[in-house]
Amino acid sequence: MVKSKIVPSIIVSFAILSSVLVGCKSNVRETVSKSSEKNITIEWETNRTDVAGTTLKKLADDYHKLHTNITIKIEAEKDSDGVLKTKAAGGELPDLSYVIGTMKKTDYPKYYEDLSDLGYNKDNLYCYNAGLQDGRLYCLSLSINYMGVFYNKQSFKKAGITSTPKTIDDFYTDCEKLKAVGITPFASNFKDGWPLAPYADTHLLAQAQTGDDNFENSFETKNPFDDPNGLLYGFKFMRSMKEKGYLEKDLMSTSWDNSKKDMAQGKTAMTYIGTWFTPQLLDNGARKEDIGMFPFPGTKAIIMSGNGGMCIAKTSKHKKETKEFLKWLYKDNKVQNAMKISTPIKGEKSHIVGVNELLSAGLPILEEKSANDKIIRIWQESGINLQQALQDYMQSSNPEKVIDDINDRFAAVRSSIK
C-alpha cells in the first residue's frame, strides 16, 4: 500500500517522457535503442510488495526482452522509506526508487539526478512543482490521488440511504441509520495509526475544509490548532465519531487488513481516504458497482495530491539506461496500469472506480502544496507526532490539554528557528 505522507507531508513522485502525451517530437518508441552493449543491471526499489512479483516483474521481463543486455532487478520492501534512508546514508541508493518522504527538498540535488530533460512541465503533469528545486526537476509524479469518502453502496441500500450526504448533519444521520442495522458506519483503523493521517499529519481534511491548498505553510505564523476549520476540525470530528459509536466497536483491535475485507463485504460502510484505496477494495472481493465516493460533507474542495515518489539516484552508474527505462514505463501508462493507479499525465481520463462520481460533485480541485523547509524543520525539531496526538485526543479525559500541549511545543520551536 502507499501511505500519504510523514509529518509534514512531502508527496513527490516519478514520471516519464511520452512523446505523444507531452507533445514532444522525440519519437519515443517501444524499442529504445541500446546505449551500450555491456550487460548491466538496473535496481528498482518499490514498496509495492503486492505486485512486485507479478505485474511489475512482467514489466521487467518485457523490457529485458527488448533490451537483452539490461536486467531489471526489483527490490520490494514494505518499509521502503526506512530502507532508503539507510542506503542514502551509505551512498548506495538504487538506480530507481521512491524519493525519501522525510527528505528536505533542498537535499534533492545531493541524492537525485536532474530529470528536467524528460520533457514534463506544469502544463502536462499534475503535481509537477512538488519535484522542483532551484528550477530543476528531481522527482516526478507516479500517480495522483483524490481524497474522498469511500462508501459501500450495498451498505447504504441496507440502511435505507438513497443519496450521499452533503452536510455533516446529514452524514451523522446516515451513520445512525447504518448503526441501527448492524453496520459499522465508519472505519478509523485506530490501532494501526497511519490511516488516521488525513485528519492529522497529512492535513488533508484540513485543506479540504479550509479550501487552502497551502495550509501547511500557514504554520509559519500560527499554531497547528489555531484554526477551528483546520486540524482542530478533524480531531473533533474523530472524537465525536467515537463518542457517538460510529467507529469500530473496539478501537484497539482494529486491523487494516480486516478493515479492507469488511468494507468490501459491506460490514463497514465508509472511510475517508485516497483513491489509491480502490484496487485494494477490489482485491478483497468488492464489486466495482458497489464502490462509490463522495466529498467529505461540508468541505470546500477536493484535494488532489501526487503519490509514490520515484527518482534516479545521483550515484547511479547507469543514469542514461535508467532514464530510458523510465520513459518506457510511462509510455501508454505501463507502470500505472501495472499498479492499478491513476496516471499523473494531464488530459488522461481516470479509470479508477469512484473517481468520476467524486468529481461529479463539482467542488474545486486543489493541488496540494508541500511544506517549506522551515515548516518541516519545526515539525521535526518539535518531535510532535500528530497521529499519536489524535489517538490521545480521542481517548483523553482532558482533550483540550492535548491540543494546548502541542500548540505550546510547536510555538516554542518556531520562535527558536529563524
C-alpha positions in Angstrom: 0.0 0.0 0.0 1.0 3.5 -0.3 0.9 5.9 2.5 0.0 9.5 2.2 3.0 11.1 3.9 5.0 11.7 7.0 4.8 14.8 9.1 4.6 17.1 7.4 3.8 15.8 4.1 6.0 15.8 1.2 4.3 13.9 -1.5 6.6 13.7 -4.6 6.9 11.0 -7.2 8.2 9.8 -10.5 7.1 10.0 -14.2 8.5 9.7 -17.7 8.5 11.2 -21.1 5.9 10.1 -23.6 6.2 12.0 -26.9 2.5 11.7 -27.6 1.3 12.8 -24.2 3.7 15.6 -23.6 3.7 16.9 -27.2 7.4 16.4 -27.8 8.9 15.3 -31.1 11.5 12.9 -29.6 9.6 9.9 -31.0 10.0 7.6 -28.1 9.3 4.0 -29.3 8.8 0.6 -27.8 12.3 -0.3 -28.9 14.6 2.1 -27.1 18.0 2.0 -28.7 20.7 0.4 -26.6 23.1 2.9 -25.2 25.6 0.2 -24.5 26.1 -3.4 -25.4 27.6 -4.1 -22.0 25.4 -6.2 -19.7 24.0 -4.1 -16.9 21.5 -4.4 -14.0 19.2 -1.6 -13.0 18.0 -1.8 -9.4 14.4 -0.8 -8.9 13.2 -0.3 -5.3 9.5 -0.3 -4.5 7.1 -0.6 -1.6 4.5 -2.4 -3.7 5.2 -5.8 -2.3 1.7 -6.9 -3.5 2.6 -6.6 -7.2 6.4 -6.8 -7.2 6.4 -10.5 -8.1 3.6 -10.3 -10.7 2.7 -7.3 -12.8 6.0 -5.3 -12.0 8.0 -8.4 -12.7 6.3 -8.8 -16.1 7.3 -5.2 -16.9 10.9 -6.0 -16.0 10.8 -9.2 -18.1 9.2 -7.4 -21.1 11.9 -4.7 -21.0 14.6 -7.3 -20.9 13.2 -9.0 -24.0 13.6 -5.7 -25.8 17.0 -4.9 -24.3 18.7 -8.2 -23.7 21.8 -6.5 -22.2 19.7 -4.9 -19.5 18.3 -6.7 -16.5 15.8 -5.0 -14.1 16.2 -6.2 -10.5 13.1 -5.4 -8.4 13.7 -5.0 -4.7 10.4 -4.8 -2.7 10.2 -3.6 0.9 7.2 -2.7 2.9 9.2 -0.1 4.8 10.8 1.3 1.7 11.3 4.7 3.2 13.3 3.3 6.1 15.4 1.1 3.8 16.1 4.0 1.5 17.3 6.3 4.4 19.9 3.7 5.3 21.0 3.3 1.7 21.2 7.0 1.2 23.4 7.5 4.2 25.8 4.9 2.8 25.7 6.3 -0.8 24.0 3.2 -2.0 20.6 4.3 -3.3 19.2 2.0 -6.0 19.1 3.3 -9.6 15.4 3.9 -9.4 13.4 4.4 -6.2 10.9 6.4 -4.3 12.0 9.7 -3.0 12.6 9.6 0.7 9.5 11.0 2.3 11.2 13.0 5.1 14.0 14.4 2.9 14.1 18.2 2.6 13.7 19.4 -1.0 17.0 21.4 -0.7 18.7 18.0 -0.4 17.3 16.5 -3.6 20.3 17.7 -5.7 22.6 15.8 -3.3 20.9 12.5 -3.8 18.9 12.5 -7.1 19.6 13.0 -10.8 18.2 16.0 -12.6 15.2 14.8 -14.7 14.5 18.2 -16.4 15.3 16.7 -19.8 12.3 14.3 -19.7 10.0 16.9 -21.2 7.5 17.4 -18.4 6.2 20.8 -17.1 3.3 22.2 -15.1 1.0 22.1 -18.2 1.3 18.3 -18.9 1.9 16.8 -15.5 0.0 17.0 -12.2 2.0 17.9 -9.1 4.9 19.0 -11.2 6.1 21.6 -8.8 6.5 19.1 -6.0 9.6 17.8 -7.6 11.2 21.1 -8.4 14.2 22.5 -6.6 16.2 25.5 -7.8 14.5 25.4 -11.1 15.4 21.8 -11.8 13.3 18.7 -11.7 14.3 15.8 -9.4 11.1 13.9 -8.8 8.0 13.3 -11.0 4.6 12.1 -10.1 4.0 8.4 -10.3 0.2 8.8 -9.8 -2.4 11.2 -8.4 -4.8 10.7 -5.6 -8.1 12.3 -4.9 -9.3 12.4 -1.3 -12.9 11.5 -0.6 -15.3 9.3 1.4 -15.4 5.8 0.1 -18.7 4.0 0.7 -20.3 0.6 0.0 -23.5 1.1 -1.9 -24.9 -2.1 -0.6 -24.4 -0.9 3.0 -26.3 2.3 2.2 -29.1 0.3 0.5 -29.5 -2.0 3.5 -29.7 1.1 5.8 -32.3 2.8 3.5 -30.0 5.6 2.5 -30.9 6.7 -1.0 -28.4 9.6 -1.6 -24.9 10.6 -0.3 -24.8 13.2 2.4 -24.0 16.8 1.6 -23.7 18.3 5.1 -22.1 16.9 8.3 -25.6 16.7 9.9 -26.8 14.5 7.0 -23.7 12.5 7.4 -24.4 11.8 11.1 -28.0 10.9 10.3 -26.8 8.3 7.8 -24.3 7.0 10.4 -27.2 6.5 12.8 -29.1 4.6 10.2 -26.2 2.3 9.4 -25.5 1.7 13.1 -29.2 0.7 13.6 -28.9 -2.1 11.0 -25.7 -3.5 12.5 -23.2 -2.0 10.0 -20.1 -0.1 11.3 -20.7 3.3 9.8 -17.0 4.4 9.5 -13.6 2.8 9.6 -10.8 4.6 11.6 -8.2 1.8 11.8 -7.3 3.4 15.1 -4.7 0.8 16.2 -2.6 0.9 13.1 -2.3 4.7 13.4 -1.2 5.7 9.9 -4.8 5.5 8.5 -5.5 8.5 10.8 -3.1 10.6 8.7 -5.8 12.5 6.7 -7.1 14.1 10.0 -3.6 14.5 11.4 -0.1 14.8 9.8 -1.1 14.9 6.2 -3.6 17.8 6.9 -5.7 16.6 4.0 -9.1 17.1 5.7 -7.9 20.5 7.0 -7.0 21.6 3.5 -10.4 20.4 2.1 -12.3 22.0 5.0 -10.5 25.4 4.6 -10.1 25.3 0.9 -6.5 26.2 1.3 -4.0 24.1 -0.7 -1.2 25.9 1.1 -2.5 25.1 4.5 0.7 23.6 5.8 2.7 26.7 5.3 0.3 28.8 7.3 2.0 27.4 10.4 4.8 29.9 9.8 2.6 32.4 11.6 0.1 30.3 13.6 -0.1 27.2 15.8 -1.4 23.9 14.5 -4.8 24.1 16.2 -5.5 27.8 16.0 -7.8 27.5 13.0 -11.1 25.8 14.1 -11.6 24.6 10.5 -8.1 23.2 10.2 -6.6 20.3 12.2 -8.8 21.0 15.1 -11.9 20.2 13.0 -10.5 16.8 12.1 -9.6 16.0 15.7 -13.1 17.0 16.9 -14.7 15.0 14.2 -12.9 11.8 15.0 -13.6 12.2 18.8 -17.3 12.9 18.0 -17.5 9.7 15.8 -16.0 7.7 18.7 -18.4 9.1 21.2 -21.4 8.5 19.0 -20.4 4.9 18.4 -19.9 5.3 14.7 -16.4 3.8 14.6 -15.3 0.2 15.2 -16.5 -1.2 18.5 -13.0 -2.0 19.8 -10.5 0.6 18.6 -7.6 -1.3 19.9 -8.4 -4.4 17.9 -8.7 -2.7 14.6 -6.7 -4.1 11.7 -6.0 -2.6 8.3 -6.3 -6.0 6.5 -9.6 -6.8 8.2 -10.9 -3.3 7.5 -10.4 -3.7 3.8 -12.3 -7.0 3.9 -15.1 -5.6 6.0 -15.6 -2.6 3.6 -15.5 -4.9 0.6 -18.2 -7.1 2.2 -20.3 -4.2 3.4 -19.8 -4.8 7.1 -18.3 -1.4 7.3 -19.8 1.4 5.2 -17.4 4.3 4.9 -13.9 5.7 5.3 -12.1 8.9 4.3 -9.0 8.0 2.2 -7.3 8.5 -1.1 -8.2 6.8 -4.4 -5.2 4.5 -4.1 -7.5 2.5 -1.9 -9.8 1.4 -4.8 -7.7 -1.6 -6.1 -7.3 -2.9 -2.6 -11.1 -3.0 -2.1 -11.4 -4.8 -5.4 -8.6 -7.3 -4.5 -10.6 -8.0 -1.3 -13.7 -9.0 -3.3 -15.7 -5.8 -3.7 -17.7 -5.4 -6.8 -17.0 -2.4 -8.9 -20.6 -1.4 -9.0 -20.7 -1.4 -5.2 -17.9 1.1 -4.7 -18.8 4.8 -4.5 -17.1 8.1 -3.5 -18.3 11.5 -2.3 -16.6 14.6 -1.0 -16.3 14.8 2.8 -19.5 16.6 3.8 -19.2 20.4 4.1 -15.7 20.7 2.6 -14.9 23.5 0.2 -12.7 21.5 -2.1 -11.4 18.1 -3.2 -7.7 17.7 -2.6 -5.6 16.1 -5.2 -2.0 15.1 -4.4 0.9 13.2 -6.0 1.6 9.7 -4.7 4.5 7.4 -4.7 7.9 9.1 -5.4 10.5 7.6 -7.6 13.7 9.2 -8.7 17.0 8.3 -10.2 20.0 8.1 -7.8 22.8 10.6 -8.4 25.2 7.8 -7.6 23.7 5.5 -10.2 26.2 4.1 -12.7 23.5 3.7 -15.3 21.7 7.0 -15.4 21.2 7.0 -19.2 19.8 3.5 -19.2 17.6 4.2 -16.2 16.1 7.2 -17.9 15.3 5.2 -20.9 13.6 2.6 -18.7 11.6 5.3 -17.1 10.5 6.6 -20.5 9.4 3.1 -21.5 7.5 2.6 -18.2 5.4 5.7 -18.8 4.6 5.1 -22.4 1.0 4.0 -22.5 0.9 4.2 -18.7 2.5 0.8 -18.4 3.6 1.2 -14.7 0.3 2.9 -13.7 -1.7 0.1 -15.2 0.5 -2.5 -13.5 0.0 -0.8 -10.1 -3.7 -0.1 -10.8 -3.2 3.6 -10.1 -4.2 6.9 -11.7 -1.9 8.4 -14.3 -0.5 11.9 -13.4 -0.5 13.0 -17.0 -3.0 15.8 -17.6 -5.8 15.1 -20.1 -5.9 11.4 -19.4 -9.3 10.1 -18.2 -9.3 8.2 -14.9 -10.4 4.6 -15.0 -10.3 4.3 -11.2 -13.6 3.3 -9.8 -15.3 6.0 -7.7 -13.3 9.0 -9.1 -15.8 10.2 -11.7 -18.6 10.1 -9.0 -16.5 12.1 -6.6 -15.6 14.7 -9.2 -19.2 15.0 -10.4 -20.0 16.8 -7.1 -18.5 19.9 -8.8 -16.2 21.1 -6.0 -13.0 22.9 -6.9 -10.0 20.6 -7.2 -6.9 21.8 -5.3 -3.5 20.5 -6.0 -1.8 20.0 -2.7 1.4 22.1 -1.9 4.3 20.7 0.0 5.5 22.3 3.2 8.6 24.6 3.0 11.8 23.6 4.7 11.2 25.9 7.7 7.9 24.2 8.5 9.5 20.8 8.0 12.2 21.7 10.4 9.8 22.9 13.0 7.8 19.7 13.0 10.9 17.6 13.1 12.6 19.5 16.0 9.4 19.7 18.0 9.1 15.9 17.9 5.3 16.1 17.6 3.6 13.0 16.3 0.1 14.1 15.1 -1.2 10.6 14.7 -0.3 9.8 18.3 -1.8 13.1 19.3 -5.0 12.3 17.6 -5.2 8.9 19.3 -4.6 10.6 22.7 -7.2 13.3 21.9 -9.8 10.7 21.0 -9.3 8.8 24.3 -8.3 11.5 26.8 -10.5 12.7 29.6 -8.9 16.1 29.0 -8.7 16.5 25.2 -8.1 20.3 25.5 -4.8 19.7 27.2 -3.6 17.5 24.3 -4.3 20.5 22.0 -2.7 23.1 24.3 0.5 21.0 24.8 1.0 20.6 21.0 0.4 24.3 20.3 2.9 25.2 23.1 5.6 22.8 21.8 5.2 24.0 18.3 5.3 27.7 19.2 8.4 27.2 21.3 10.3 25.6 18.4 9.0 28.0 15.8 10.3 31.0 17.9 13.8 29.5 18.0 14.1 29.0 14.2 14.9 31.9 12.0 
